[in-house]
Amino acid sequence: QVQLVESGGGLVQAGDSLRLSCAASGRTFNYYVMGWFRQAPGKEREFVAAISPSGLGRYYEDSVKGRFTISRDNAKNTVYLQVNSLKPEDTAVYYCAARVGISKDPTEYKDWGQGTQVTVSS
């Protein structure tokens, strides 16, 4: 099991940027695929991005390609999500999650953080 703590969310205006962080503790961090998901009010949790243990494989949901960048620092046990050109529809609670093997299905992730709120005003 790995423990995850997200940070970096906030209230911003459309077009602004944020860097979300997710610090991990527990078992060997560089063994895990790390994913970012988001959940808006009244909607299901959806995939945003994922990164392979080495960092070489990166996967994005279509609506965030070119605006969001996932990265990881295995020496710091941390995964990041750089979110640029934010839109009001990006408003959600953003969660990081860990699993062995790539997946875009949130039900296949067992370890989750508590989430960080991102609110984008128009």
Biopython code that builds the backbone (N, CA, C, O; Angstrom):
import numpy as np
from Bio.PDB.StructureBuilder import StructureBuilder

atoms = [
    (1, "GLN", "N", (0.840, -1.189, 0.000)),
    (1, "GLN", "CA", (0.000, 0.000, 0.000)),
    (1, "GLN", "C", (0.880, 1.246, 0.000)),
    (1, "GLN", "O", (1.959, 1.257, 0.594)),
    (2, "VAL", "N", (0.415, 2.282, -0.664)),
    (2, "VAL", "CA", (1.131, 3.551, -0.701)),
    (2, "VAL", "C", (0.184, 4.648, -0.242)),
    (2, "VAL", "O", (-0.990, 4.664, -0.610)),
    (3, "GLN", "N", (0.706, 5.563, 0.564)),
    (3, "GLN", "CA", (-0.073, 6.697, 1.038)),
    (3, "GLN", "C", (0.213, 7.900, 0.157)),
    (3, "GLN", "O", (1.366, 8.166, -0.182)),
    (4, "LEU", "N", (-0.839, 8.631, -0.217)),
    (4, "LEU", "CA", (-0.729, 9.722, -1.178)),
    (4, "LEU", "C", (-1.339, 10.995, -0.612)),
    (4, "LEU", "O", (-2.409, 10.963, -0.003)),
    (5, "VAL", "N", (-0.651, 12.119, -0.816)),
    (5, "VAL", "CA", (-1.142, 13.415, -0.361)),
    (5, "VAL", "C", (-0.979, 14.422, -1.483)),
    (5, "VAL", "O", (0.138, 14.718, -1.907)),
    (6, "GLU", "N", (-2.115, 14.956, -1.970)),
    (6, "GLU", "CA", (-2.091, 15.951, -3.034)),
    (6, "GLU", "C", (-2.025, 17.358, -2.457)),
    (6, "GLU", "O", (-2.432, 17.605, -1.322)),
    (7, "SER", "N", (-1.504, 18.273, -3.268)),
    (7, "SER", "CA", (-1.477, 19.687, -2.910)),
    (7, "SER", "C", (-1.382, 20.500, -4.189)),
    (7, "SER", "O", (-1.145, 19.963, -5.271)),
    (8, "GLY", "N", (-1.575, 21.819, -4.042)),
    (8, "GLY", "CA", (-1.370, 22.713, -5.168)),
    (8, "GLY", "C", (-2.613, 23.246, -5.832)),
    (8, "GLY", "O", (-2.526, 24.076, -6.737)),
    (9, "GLY", "N", (-3.783, 22.779, -5.396)),
    (9, "GLY", "CA", (-5.013, 23.290, -5.980)),
    (9, "GLY", "C", (-5.300, 24.715, -5.539)),
    (9, "GLY", "O", (-4.591, 25.274, -4.703)),
    (10, "GLY", "N", (-6.343, 25.293, -6.108)),
    (10, "GLY", "CA", (-6.711, 26.648, -5.730)),
    (10, "GLY", "C", (-7.784, 27.213, -6.620)),
    (10, "GLY", "O", (-8.320, 26.538, -7.499)),
    (11, "LEU", "N", (-8.088, 28.490, -6.368)),
    (11, "LEU", "CA", (-9.057, 29.238, -7.160)),
    (11, "LEU", "C", (-8.285, 30.123, -8.128)),
    (11, "LEU", "O", (-7.511, 30.981, -7.703)),
    (12, "VAL", "N", (-8.491, 29.921, -9.424)),
    (12, "VAL", "CA", (-7.767, 30.676, -10.441)),
    (12, "VAL", "C", (-8.746, 31.161, -11.506)),
    (12, "VAL", "O", (-9.913, 30.772, -11.526)),
    (13, "GLN", "N", (-8.245, 32.009, -12.379)),
    (13, "GLN", "CA", (-9.056, 32.497, -13.490)),
    (13, "GLN", "C", (-8.766, 31.671, -14.745)),
    (13, "GLN", "O", (-7.722, 31.027, -14.854)),
    (14, "ALA", "N", (-9.688, 31.703, -15.663)),
    (14, "ALA", "CA", (-9.507, 31.007, -16.934)),
    (14, "ALA", "C", (-8.216, 31.484, -17.598)),
    (14, "ALA", "O", (-7.929, 32.680, -17.642)),
    (15, "GLY", "N", (-7.448, 30.530, -18.110)),
    (15, "GLY", "CA", (-6.179, 30.856, -18.738)),
    (15, "GLY", "C", (-4.978, 30.737, -17.815)),
    (15, "GLY", "O", (-3.838, 30.715, -18.279)),
    (16, "ASP", "N", (-5.221, 30.660, -16.517)),
    (16, "ASP", "CA", (-4.135, 30.550, -15.547)),
    (16, "ASP", "C", (-3.560, 29.128, -15.514)),
    (16, "ASP", "O", (-4.053, 28.216, -16.178)),
    (17, "SER", "N", (-2.514, 28.981, -14.725)),
    (17, "SER", "CA", (-1.833, 27.695, -14.578)),
    (17, "SER", "C", (-1.685, 27.333, -13.109)),
    (17, "SER", "O", (-1.687, 28.199, -12.234)),
    (18, "LEU", "N", (-1.557, 26.037, -12.858)),
    (18, "LEU", "CA", (-1.270, 25.515, -11.526)),
    (18, "LEU", "C", (-0.339, 24.314, -11.681)),
    (18, "LEU", "O", (-0.294, 23.685, -12.738)),
    (19, "ARG", "N", (0.394, 24.007, -10.628)),
    (19, "ARG", "CA", (1.131, 22.751, -10.584)),
    (19, "ARG", "C", (0.643, 21.967, -9.380)),
    (19, "ARG", "O", (0.831, 22.374, -8.233)),
    (20, "LEU", "N", (0.021, 20.850, -9.658)),
    (20, "LEU", "CA", (-0.455, 19.962, -8.612)),
    (20, "LEU", "C", (0.660, 18.972, -8.278)),
    (20, "LEU", "O", (1.383, 18.504, -9.157)),
    (21, "SER", "N", (0.777, 18.670, -7.004)),
    (21, "SER", "CA", (1.776, 17.713, -6.541)),
    (21, "SER", "C", (1.093, 16.583, -5.776)),
    (21, "SER", "O", (0.031, 16.760, -5.179)),
    (22, "CYS", "N", (1.725, 15.439, -5.813)),
    (22, "CYS", "CA", (1.230, 14.281, -5.059)),
    (22, "CYS", "C", (2.447, 13.596, -4.450)),
    (22, "CYS", "O", (3.265, 13.013, -5.160)),
    (23, "ALA", "N", (2.555, 13.672, -3.148)),
    (23, "ALA", "CA", (3.670, 13.057, -2.430)),
    (23, "ALA", "C", (3.264, 11.674, -1.950)),
    (23, "ALA", "O", (2.178, 11.484, -1.403)),
    (24, "ALA", "N", (4.148, 10.718, -2.161)),
    (24, "ALA", "CA", (3.848, 9.332, -1.818)),
    (24, "ALA", "C", (4.767, 8.819, -0.726)),
    (24, "ALA", "O", (5.930, 9.215, -0.644)),
    (25, "SER", "N", (4.257, 7.961, 0.087)),
    (25, "SER", "CA", (5.066, 7.273, 1.091)),
    (25, "SER", "C", (4.587, 5.832, 1.155)),
    (25, "SER", "O", (3.503, 5.499, 0.676)),
    (26, "GLY", "N", (5.398, 5.002, 1.744)),
    (26, "GLY", "CA", (5.035, 3.605, 1.829)),
    (26, "GLY", "C", (5.990, 2.755, 1.016)),
    (26, "GLY", "O", (7.208, 2.906, 1.110)),
    (27, "ARG", "N", (5.434, 1.866, 0.223)),
    (27, "ARG", "CA", (6.264, 0.968, -0.567)),
    (27, "ARG", "C", (7.013, 1.728, -1.660)),
    (27, "ARG", "O", (6.810, 2.928, -1.847)),
    (28, "THR", "N", (7.842, 1.049, -2.347)),
    (28, "THR", "CA", (8.711, 1.651, -3.348)),
    (28, "THR", "C", (7.899, 2.396, -4.392)),
    (28, "THR", "O", (7.134, 1.802, -5.151)),
    (29, "PHE", "N", (8.082, 3.724, -4.415)),
    (29, "PHE", "CA", (7.302, 4.598, -5.292)),
    (29, "PHE", "C", (7.548, 4.267, -6.752)),
    (29, "PHE", "O", (6.614, 4.243, -7.555)),
    (30, "ASN", "N", (8.806, 4.012, -7.099)),
    (30, "ASN", "CA", (9.113, 3.833, -8.519)),
    (30, "ASN", "C", (8.685, 2.473, -9.057)),
    (30, "ASN", "O", (9.047, 2.103, -10.174)),
    (31, "TYR", "N", (7.937, 1.749, -8.287)),
    (31, "TYR", "CA", (7.337, 0.500, -8.744)),
    (31, "TYR", "C", (5.956, 0.731, -9.355)),
    (31, "TYR", "O", (5.432, -0.129, -10.062)),
    (32, "TYR", "N", (5.367, 1.908, -9.074)),
    (32, "TYR", "CA", (3.969, 2.164, -9.386)),
    (32, "TYR", "C", (3.755, 3.055, -10.602)),
    (32, "TYR", "O", (4.504, 4.001, -10.847)),
    (33, "VAL", "N", (2.720, 2.725, -11.350)),
    (33, "VAL", "CA", (2.123, 3.690, -12.269)),
    (33, "VAL", "C", (1.371, 4.699, -11.412)),
    (33, "VAL", "O", (0.681, 4.331, -10.462)),
    (34, "MET", "N", (1.513, 5.985, -11.761)),
    (34, "MET", "CA", (0.799, 7.035, -11.048)),
    (34, "MET", "C", (-0.205, 7.681, -11.991)),
    (34, "MET", "O", (0.108, 7.999, -13.138)),
    (35, "GLY", "N", (-1.404, 7.866, -11.488)),
    (35, "GLY", "CA", (-2.455, 8.466, -12.298)),
    (35, "GLY", "C", (-3.043, 9.691, -11.626)),
    (35, "GLY", "O", (-3.071, 9.800, -10.400)),
    (36, "TRP", "N", (-3.508, 10.604, -12.451)),
    (36, "TRP", "CA", (-4.304, 11.744, -11.983)),
    (36, "TRP", "C", (-5.722, 11.577, -12.530)),
    (36, "TRP", "O", (-5.926, 11.253, -13.700)),
    (37, "PHE", "N", (-6.682, 11.808, -11.654)),
    (37, "PHE", "CA", (-8.094, 11.746, -12.006)),
    (37, "PHE", "C", (-8.758, 13.009, -11.479)),
    (37, "PHE", "O", (-8.176, 13.721, -10.661)),
    (38, "ARG", "N", (-9.965, 13.289, -11.939)),
    (38, "ARG", "CA", (-10.714, 14.424, -11.414)),
    (38, "ARG", "C", (-12.188, 14.081, -11.330)),
    (38, "ARG", "O", (-12.700, 13.236, -12.065)),
    (39, "GLN", "N", (-12.843, 14.755, -10.422)),
    (39, "GLN", "CA", (-14.276, 14.535, -10.247)),
    (39, "GLN", "C", (-14.951, 15.878, -10.012)),
    (39, "GLN", "O", (-14.675, 16.569, -9.031)),
    (40, "ALA", "N", (-15.838, 16.231, -10.932)),
    (40, "ALA", "CA", (-16.623, 17.451, -10.810)),
    (40, "ALA", "C", (-17.933, 17.119, -10.090)),
    (40, "ALA", "O", (-18.351, 15.961, -10.074)),
    (41, "PRO", "N", (-18.575, 18.115, -9.500)),
    (41, "PRO", "CA", (-19.834, 17.858, -8.774)),
    (41, "PRO", "C", (-20.871, 17.199, -9.674)),
    (41, "PRO", "O", (-21.135, 17.663, -10.783)),
    (42, "GLY", "N", (-21.445, 16.124, -9.184)),
    (42, "GLY", "CA", (-22.488, 15.432, -9.925)),
    (42, "GLY", "C", (-22.001, 14.566, -11.064)),
    (42, "GLY", "O", (-22.807, 14.006, -11.808)),
    (43, "LYS", "N", (-20.682, 14.445, -11.213)),
    (43, "LYS", "CA", (-20.127, 13.641, -12.309)),
    (43, "LYS", "C", (-19.282, 12.508, -11.756)),
    (43, "LYS", "O", (-18.865, 12.528, -10.598)),
    (44, "GLU", "N", (-19.037, 11.524, -12.600)),
    (44, "GLU", "CA", (-18.185, 10.417, -12.204)),
    (44, "GLU", "C", (-16.713, 10.846, -12.238)),
    (44, "GLU", "O", (-16.333, 11.799, -12.920)),
    (45, "ARG", "N", (-15.913, 10.114, -11.486)),
    (45, "ARG", "CA", (-14.481, 10.370, -11.504)),
    (45, "ARG", "C", (-13.931, 9.967, -12.875)),
    (45, "ARG", "O", (-14.259, 8.898, -13.390)),
    (46, "GLU", "N", (-13.097, 10.824, -13.459)),
    (46, "GLU", "CA", (-12.599, 10.560, -14.799)),
    (46, "GLU", "C", (-11.079, 10.635, -14.854)),
    (46, "GLU", "O", (-10.437, 11.348, -14.083)),
    (47, "PHE", "N", (-10.530, 9.875, -15.791)),
    (47, "PHE", "CA", (-9.096, 9.837, -16.018)),
    (47, "PHE", "C", (-8.615, 11.164, -16.595)),
    (47, "PHE", "O", (-9.276, 11.760, -17.445)),
    (48, "VAL", "N", (-7.450, 11.620, -16.120)),
    (48, "VAL", "CA", (-6.815, 12.818, -16.658)),
    (48, "VAL", "C", (-5.484, 12.462, -17.308)),
    (48, "VAL", "O", (-5.252, 12.777, -18.475)),
    (49, "ALA", "N", (-4.606, 11.799, -16.544)),
    (49, "ALA", "CA", (-3.280, 11.476, -17.057)),
    (49, "ALA", "C", (-2.668, 10.358, -16.224)),
    (49, "ALA", "O", (-3.061, 10.134, -15.080)),
    (50, "ALA", "N", (-1.709, 9.665, -16.807)),
    (50, "ALA", "CA", (-0.981, 8.623, -16.086)),
    (50, "ALA", "C", (0.458, 8.590, -16.589)),
    (50, "ALA", "O", (0.759, 8.999, -17.710)),
    (51, "ILE", "N", (1.336, 8.087, -15.721)),
    (51, "ILE", "CA", (2.757, 8.029, -16.068)),
    (51, "ILE", "C", (3.320, 6.701, -15.591)),
    (51, "ILE", "O", (2.997, 6.223, -14.504)),
    (52, "SER", "N", (4.167, 6.119, -16.424)),
    (52, "SER", "CA", (4.760, 4.822, -16.107)),
    (52, "SER", "C", (5.797, 4.968, -14.988)),
    (52, "SER", "O", (6.208, 6.086, -14.678)),
    (53, "PRO", "N", (6.215, 3.881, -14.393)),
    (53, "PRO", "CA", (7.190, 3.964, -13.295)),
    (53, "PRO", "C", (8.485, 4.673, -13.681)),
    (53, "PRO", "O", (9.066, 5.385, -12.861)),
    (54, "SER", "N", (8.940, 4.490, -14.910)),
    (54, "SER", "CA", (10.183, 5.137, -15.341)),
    (54, "SER", "C", (9.978, 6.587, -15.729)),
    (54, "SER", "O", (10.932, 7.363, -15.785)),
    (55, "GLY", "N", (8.731, 6.953, -15.997)),
    (55, "GLY", "CA", (8.436, 8.296, -16.482)),
    (55, "GLY", "C", (8.443, 8.411, -17.989)),
    (55, "GLY", "O", (8.096, 9.459, -18.534)),
    (56, "LEU", "N", (8.834, 7.346, -18.671)),
    (56, "LEU", "CA", (8.937, 7.415, -20.130)),
    (56, "LEU", "C", (7.580, 7.316, -20.813)),
    (56, "LEU", "O", (7.395, 7.864, -21.900)),
    (57, "GLY", "N", (6.644, 6.634, -20.199)),
    (57, "GLY", "CA", (5.310, 6.497, -20.770)),
    (57, "GLY", "C", (4.351, 7.487, -20.135)),
    (57, "GLY", "O", (4.201, 7.515, -18.913)),
    (58, "ARG", "N", (3.702, 8.300, -20.959)),
    (58, "ARG", "CA", (2.750, 9.289, -20.447)),
    (58, "ARG", "C", (1.472, 9.201, -21.266)),
    (58, "ARG", "O", (1.515, 9.069, -22.489)),
    (59, "TYR", "N", (0.356, 9.275, -20.596)),
    (59, "TYR", "CA", (-0.938, 9.066, -21.231)),
    (59, "TYR", "C", (-1.884, 10.163, -20.757)),
    (59, "TYR", "O", (-1.880, 10.536, -19.583)),
    (60, "TYR", "N", (-2.700, 10.680, -21.687)),
    (60, "TYR", "CA", (-3.576, 11.806, -21.371)),
    (60, "TYR", "C", (-4.981, 11.577, -21.907)),
    (60, "TYR", "O", (-5.188, 10.921, -22.928)),
    (61, "GLU", "N", (-5.923, 12.135, -21.191)),
    (61, "GLU", "CA", (-7.286, 12.222, -21.699)),
    (61, "GLU", "C", (-7.291, 13.275, -22.793)),
    (61, "GLU", "O", (-6.578, 14.274, -22.703)),
    (62, "ASP", "N", (-8.097, 13.053, -23.830)),
    (62, "ASP", "CA", (-8.027, 13.901, -25.019)),
    (62, "ASP", "C", (-8.221, 15.377, -24.711)),
    (62, "ASP", "O", (-7.544, 16.216, -25.306)),
    (63, "SER", "N", (-9.119, 15.717, -23.805)),
    (63, "SER", "CA", (-9.448, 17.130, -23.582)),
    (63, "SER", "C", (-8.328, 17.912, -22.905)),
    (63, "SER", "O", (-8.364, 19.142, -22.881)),
    (64, "VAL", "N", (-7.338, 17.220, -22.356)),
    (64, "VAL", "CA", (-6.259, 17.925, -21.665)),
    (64, "VAL", "C", (-4.939, 17.855, -22.421)),
    (64, "VAL", "O", (-3.960, 18.484, -22.020)),
    (65, "LYS", "N", (-4.903, 17.099, -23.504)),
    (65, "LYS", "CA", (-3.660, 16.996, -24.277)),
    (65, "LYS", "C", (-3.224, 18.381, -24.751)),
    (65, "LYS", "O", (-4.033, 19.162, -25.252)),
    (66, "GLY", "N", (-1.941, 18.672, -24.586)),
    (66, "GLY", "CA", (-1.406, 19.969, -24.972)),
    (66, "GLY", "C", (-1.537, 21.029, -23.907)),
    (66, "GLY", "O", (-0.901, 22.078, -24.007)),
    (67, "ARG", "N", (-2.351, 20.788, -22.880)),
    (67, "ARG", "CA", (-2.504, 21.761, -21.791)),
    (67, "ARG", "C", (-1.958, 21.233, -20.473)),
    (67, "ARG", "O", (-1.438, 22.003, -19.667)),
    (68, "PHE", "N", (-2.069, 19.937, -20.246)),
    (68, "PHE", "CA", (-1.614, 19.330, -18.993)),
    (68, "PHE", "C", (-0.374, 18.485, -19.260)),
    (68, "PHE", "O", (-0.244, 17.870, -20.318)),
    (69, "THR", "N", (0.534, 18.464, -18.288)),
    (69, "THR", "CA", (1.730, 17.638, -18.387)),
    (69, "THR", "C", (1.940, 16.897, -17.080)),
    (69, "THR", "O", (2.004, 17.506, -16.012)),
    (70, "ILE", "N", (2.045, 15.581, -17.171)),
    (70, "ILE", "CA", (2.330, 14.769, -15.993)),
    (70, "ILE", "C", (3.818, 14.463, -15.957)),
    (70, "ILE", "O", (4.435, 14.220, -16.994)),
    (71, "SER", "N", (4.388, 14.475, -14.764)),
    (71, "SER", "CA", (5.797, 14.137, -14.594)),
    (71, "SER", "C", (5.985, 13.529, -13.211)),
    (71, "SER", "O", (5.086, 13.582, -12.372)),
    (72, "ARG", "N", (7.142, 12.961, -12.984)),
    (72, "ARG", "CA", (7.405, 12.382, -11.671)),
    (72, "ARG", "C", (8.880, 12.542, -11.333)),
    (72, "ARG", "O", (9.736, 12.604, -12.215)),
    (73, "ASP", "N", (9.149, 12.607, -10.050)),
    (73, "ASP", "CA", (10.506, 12.648, -9.530)),
    (73, "ASP", "C", (10.618, 11.486, -8.554)),
    (73, "ASP", "O", (10.182, 11.587, -7.407)),
    (74, "ASN", "N", (11.199, 10.387, -9.010)),
    (74, "ASN", "CA", (11.254, 9.197, -8.166)),
    (74, "ASN", "C", (12.169, 9.390, -6.951)),
    (74, "ASN", "O", (11.996, 8.715, -5.936)),
    (75, "ALA", "N", (13.127, 10.295, -7.047)),
    (75, "ALA", "CA", (13.998, 10.562, -5.896)),
    (75, "ALA", "C", (13.228, 11.263, -4.786)),
    (75, "ALA", "O", (13.579, 11.155, -3.611)),
    (76, "LYS", "N", (12.169, 11.986, -5.168)),
    (76, "LYS", "CA", (11.367, 12.717, -4.182)),
    (76, "LYS", "C", (10.032, 12.036, -3.897)),
    (76, "LYS", "O", (9.216, 12.550, -3.132)),
    (77, "ASN", "N", (9.815, 10.881, -4.515)),
    (77, "ASN", "CA", (8.535, 10.168, -4.334)),
    (77, "ASN", "C", (7.343, 11.071, -4.627)),
    (77, "ASN", "O", (6.365, 11.077, -3.881)),
    (78, "THR", "N", (7.427, 11.824, -5.705)),
    (78, "THR", "CA", (6.395, 12.807, -6.012)),
    (78, "THR", "C", (6.034, 12.753, -7.485)),
    (78, "THR", "O", (6.900, 12.591, -8.344)),
    (79, "VAL", "N", (4.746, 12.892, -7.768)),
    (79, "VAL", "CA", (4.250, 13.026, -9.125)),
    (79, "VAL", "C", (3.577, 14.388, -9.241)),
    (79, "VAL", "O", (2.954, 14.870, -8.295)),
    (80, "TYR", "N", (3.712, 14.994, -10.403)),
    (80, "TYR", "CA", (3.210, 16.340, -10.633)),
    (80, "TYR", "C", (2.214, 16.343, -11.792)),
    (80, "TYR", "O", (2.239, 15.481, -12.671)),
    (81, "LEU", "N", (1.351, 17.333, -11.758)),
    (81, "LEU", "CA", (0.486, 17.609, -12.900)),
    (81, "LEU", "C", (0.516, 19.113, -13.133)),
    (81, "LEU", "O", (-0.062, 19.886, -12.369)),
    (82, "GLN", "N", (1.198, 19.515, -14.197)),
    (82, "GLN", "CA", (1.217, 20.918, -14.600)),
    (82, "GLN", "C", (-0.023, 21.162, -15.440)),
    (82, "GLN", "O", (-0.224, 20.522, -16.472)),
    (83, "VAL", "N", (-0.850, 22.092, -14.989)),
    (83, "VAL", "CA", (-2.107, 22.366, -15.689)),
    (83, "VAL", "C", (-2.070, 23.797, -16.189)),
    (83, "VAL", "O", (-2.035, 24.743, -15.402)),
    (84, "ASN", "N", (-2.080, 23.945, -17.496)),
    (84, "ASN", "CA", (-2.010, 25.258, -18.135)),
    (84, "ASN", "C", (-3.301, 25.569, -18.876)),
    (84, "ASN", "O", (-4.118, 24.686, -19.135)),
    (85, "SER", "N", (-3.466, 26.850, -19.212)),
    (85, "SER", "CA", (-4.625, 27.286, -19.994)),
    (85, "SER", "C", (-5.922, 26.719, -19.413)),
    (85, "SER", "O", (-6.741, 26.139, -20.127)),
    (86, "LEU", "N", (-6.084, 26.899, -18.116)),
    (86, "LEU", "CA", (-7.235, 26.307, -17.439)),
    (86, "LEU", "C", (-8.542, 26.897, -17.945)),
    (86, "LEU", "O", (-8.632, 28.076, -18.288)),
    (87, "LYS", "N", (-9.543, 26.040, -17.979)),
    (87, "LYS", "CA", (-10.872, 26.413, -18.421)),
    (87, "LYS", "C", (-11.870, 26.166, -17.284)),
    (87, "LYS", "O", (-11.604, 25.344, -16.407)),
    (88, "PRO", "N", (-12.993, 26.851, -17.282)),
    (88, "PRO", "CA", (-13.985, 26.584, -16.223)),
    (88, "PRO", "C", (-14.388, 25.113, -16.138)),
    (88, "PRO", "O", (-14.674, 24.612, -15.051)),
    (89, "GLU", "N", (-14.412, 24.428, -17.264)),
    (89, "GLU", "CA", (-14.790, 23.015, -17.248)),
    (89, "GLU", "C", (-13.725, 22.106, -16.639)),
    (89, "GLU", "O", (-13.959, 20.910, -16.463)),
    (90, "ASP", "N", (-12.556, 22.665, -16.315)),
    (90, "ASP", "CA", (-11.534, 21.896, -15.588)),
    (90, "ASP", "C", (-11.790, 21.902, -14.084)),
    (90, "ASP", "O", (-11.093, 21.214, -13.338)),
    (91, "THR", "N", (-12.769, 22.661, -13.637)),
    (91, "THR", "CA", (-13.095, 22.721, -12.219)),
    (91, "THR", "C", (-13.492, 21.343, -11.700)),
    (91, "THR", "O", (-14.404, 20.706, -12.227)),
    (92, "ALA", "N", (-12.794, 20.893, -10.659)),
    (92, "ALA", "CA", (-13.024, 19.556, -10.101)),
    (92, "ALA", "C", (-12.109, 19.353, -8.908)),
    (92, "ALA", "O", (-11.211, 20.155, -8.649)),
    (93, "VAL", "N", (-12.350, 18.276, -8.192)),
    (93, "VAL", "CA", (-11.364, 17.791, -7.231)),
    (93, "VAL", "C", (-10.428, 16.862, -7.991)),
    (93, "VAL", "O", (-10.870, 15.940, -8.676)),
    (94, "TYR", "N", (-9.146, 17.115, -7.863)),
    (94, "TYR", "CA", (-8.134, 16.326, -8.558)),
    (94, "TYR", "C", (-7.501, 15.349, -7.569)),
    (94, "TYR", "O", (-7.073, 15.725, -6.478)),
    (95, "TYR", "N", (-7.457, 14.091, -7.985)),
    (95, "TYR", "CA", (-6.927, 13.027, -7.146)),
    (95, "TYR", "C", (-5.735, 12.361, -7.831)),
    (95, "TYR", "O", (-5.709, 12.234, -9.055)),
    (96, "CYS", "N", (-4.759, 11.942, -7.044)),
    (96, "CYS", "CA", (-3.745, 11.060, -7.592)),
    (96, "CYS", "C", (-3.999, 9.652, -7.056)),
    (96, "CYS", "O", (-4.623, 9.464, -6.012)),
    (97, "ALA", "N", (-3.504, 8.686, -7.794)),
    (97, "ALA", "CA", (-3.728, 7.291, -7.449)),
    (97, "ALA", "C", (-2.555, 6.456, -7.953)),
    (97, "ALA", "O", (-1.828, 6.873, -8.855)),
    (98, "ALA", "N", (-2.378, 5.285, -7.369)),
    (98, "ALA", "CA", (-1.254, 4.425, -7.712)),
    (98, "ALA", "C", (-1.727, 3.002, -7.961)),
    (98, "ALA", "O", (-2.651, 2.509, -7.314)),
    (99, "ARG", "N", (-1.069, 2.359, -8.914)),
    (99, "ARG", "CA", (-1.337, 0.944, -9.159)),
    (99, "ARG", "C", (-0.147, 0.355, -9.899)),
    (99, "ARG", "O", (0.737, 1.075, -10.364)),
    (100, "VAL", "N", (-0.144, -0.959, -9.999)),
    (100, "VAL", "CA", (0.856, -1.665, -10.792)),
    (100, "VAL", "C", (0.248, -1.900, -12.164)),
    (100, "VAL", "O", (-0.763, -2.590, -12.292)),
    (101, "GLY", "N", (0.867, -1.323, -13.190)),
    (101, "GLY", "CA", (0.349, -1.472, -14.549)),
    (101, "GLY", "C", (-0.507, -0.291, -14.957)),
    (101, "GLY", "O", (-1.229, 0.293, -14.149)),
    (102, "ILE", "N", (-0.405, 0.047, -16.244)),
    (102, "ILE", "CA", (-1.143, 1.201, -16.760)),
    (102, "ILE", "C", (-2.639, 0.900, -16.853)),
    (102, "ILE", "O", (-3.038, -0.177, -17.293)),
    (103, "SER", "N", (-3.448, 1.850, -16.439)),
    (103, "SER", "CA", (-4.888, 1.765, -16.610)),
    (103, "SER", "C", (-5.461, 3.164, -16.570)),
    (103, "SER", "O", (-4.956, 4.032, -15.859)),
    (104, "LYS", "N", (-6.521, 3.381, -17.337)),
    (104, "LYS", "CA", (-7.250, 4.641, -17.300)),
    (104, "LYS", "C", (-8.554, 4.484, -16.529)),
    (104, "LYS", "O", (-9.321, 5.440, -16.413)),
    (105, "ASP", "N", (-8.808, 3.310, -16.012)),
    (105, "ASP", "CA", (-10.045, 3.004, -15.285)),
    (105, "ASP", "C", (-9.841, 3.274, -13.803)),
    (105, "ASP", "O", (-9.032, 2.598, -13.168)),
    (106, "PRO", "N", (-10.550, 4.242, -13.232)),
    (106, "PRO", "CA", (-10.333, 4.546, -11.813)),
    (106, "PRO", "C", (-10.674, 3.377, -10.890)),
    (106, "PRO", "O", (-10.138, 3.293, -9.785)),
    (107, "THR", "N", (-11.538, 2.492, -11.316)),
    (107, "THR", "CA", (-11.901, 1.364, -10.447)),
    (107, "THR", "C", (-10.759, 0.362, -10.304)),
    (107, "THR", "O", (-10.808, -0.516, -9.442)),
    (108, "GLU", "N", (-9.743, 0.486, -11.134)),
    (108, "GLU", "CA", (-8.603, -0.429, -11.061)),
    (108, "GLU", "C", (-7.483, 0.114, -10.181)),
    (108, "GLU", "O", (-6.441, -0.527, -10.048)),
    (109, "TYR", "N", (-7.678, 1.277, -9.582)),
    (109, "TYR", "CA", (-6.688, 1.847, -8.673)),
    (109, "TYR", "C", (-7.168, 1.642, -7.240)),
    (109, "TYR", "O", (-8.321, 1.920, -6.909)),
    (110, "LYS", "N", (-6.276, 1.158, -6.410)),
    (110, "LYS", "CA", (-6.640, 0.900, -5.006)),
    (110, "LYS", "C", (-6.211, 2.019, -4.067)),
    (110, "LYS", "O", (-6.894, 2.297, -3.081)),
    (111, "ASP", "N", (-5.088, 2.660, -4.362)),
    (111, "ASP", "CA", (-4.525, 3.652, -3.446)),
    (111, "ASP", "C", (-4.820, 5.049, -3.981)),
    (111, "ASP", "O", (-4.487, 5.376, -5.120)),
    (112, "TRP", "N", (-5.453, 5.868, -3.138)),
    (112, "TRP", "CA", (-5.882, 7.216, -3.527)),
    (112, "TRP", "C", (-5.482, 8.242, -2.485)),
    (112, "TRP", "O", (-5.383, 7.934, -1.297)),
    (113, "GLY", "N", (-5.252, 9.472, -2.944)),
    (113, "GLY", "CA", (-5.102, 10.584, -2.040)),
    (113, "GLY", "C", (-6.463, 11.167, -1.688)),
    (113, "GLY", "O", (-7.505, 10.664, -2.108)),
    (114, "GLN", "N", (-6.425, 12.243, -0.903)),
    (114, "GLN", "CA", (-7.669, 12.855, -0.433)),
    (114, "GLN", "C", (-8.218, 13.878, -1.427)),
    (114, "GLN", "O", (-9.367, 14.306, -1.315)),
    (115, "GLY", "N", (-7.395, 14.264, -2.393)),
    (115, "GLY", "CA", (-7.834, 15.206, -3.421)),
    (115, "GLY", "C", (-7.456, 16.638, -3.121)),
    (115, "GLY", "O", (-7.250, 17.016, -1.968)),
    (116, "THR", "N", (-7.367, 17.433, -4.182)),
    (116, "THR", "CA", (-7.123, 18.864, -4.059)),
    (116, "THR", "C", (-8.074, 19.578, -5.015)),
    (116, "THR", "O", (-8.214, 19.184, -6.173)),
    (117, "GLN", "N", (-8.721, 20.624, -4.524)),
    (117, "GLN", "CA", (-9.755, 21.315, -5.294)),
    (117, "GLN", "C", (-9.123, 22.316, -6.264)),
    (117, "GLN", "O", (-8.273, 23.121, -5.885)),
    (118, "VAL", "N", (-9.557, 22.246, -7.507)),
    (118, "VAL", "CA", (-9.205, 23.243, -8.515)),
    (118, "VAL", "C", (-10.494, 23.902, -8.979)),
    (118, "VAL", "O", (-11.409, 23.232, -9.458)),
    (119, "THR", "N", (-10.559, 25.210, -8.833)),
    (119, "THR", "CA", (-11.730, 25.966, -9.259)),
    (119, "THR", "C", (-11.278, 27.038, -10.241)),
    (119, "THR", "O", (-10.405, 27.851, -9.936)),
    (120, "VAL", "N", (-11.884, 27.025, -11.421)),
    (120, "VAL", "CA", (-11.503, 27.966, -12.472)),
    (120, "VAL", "C", (-12.688, 28.878, -12.754)),
    (120, "VAL", "O", (-13.756, 28.415, -13.154)),
    (121, "SER", "N", (-12.496, 30.162, -12.545)),
    (121, "SER", "CA", (-13.560, 31.120, -12.800)),
    (121, "SER", "C", (-13.408, 31.706, -14.206)),
    (121, "SER", "O", (-12.300, 31.836, -14.727)),
    (122, "SER", "N", (-14.528, 32.050, -14.794)),
    (122, "SER", "CA", (-14.504, 32.584, -16.167)),
    (122, "SER", "C", (-14.329, 34.090, -16.173)),
    (122, "SER", "O", (-14.287, 34.703, -17.240)),
]
sb = StructureBuilder()
sb.init_structure("model")
sb.init_model(0)
sb.init_chain("A")
sb.init_seg("    ")
for serial, (resi, resn, name, xyz) in enumerate(atoms, 1):
    if name == "N":
        sb.init_residue(resn, " ", resi, " ")
    sb.init_atom(name, np.array(xyz, "f"), 0.0, 1.0, " ", f" {name:<3s}", serial, name[0])
structure = sb.get_structure()
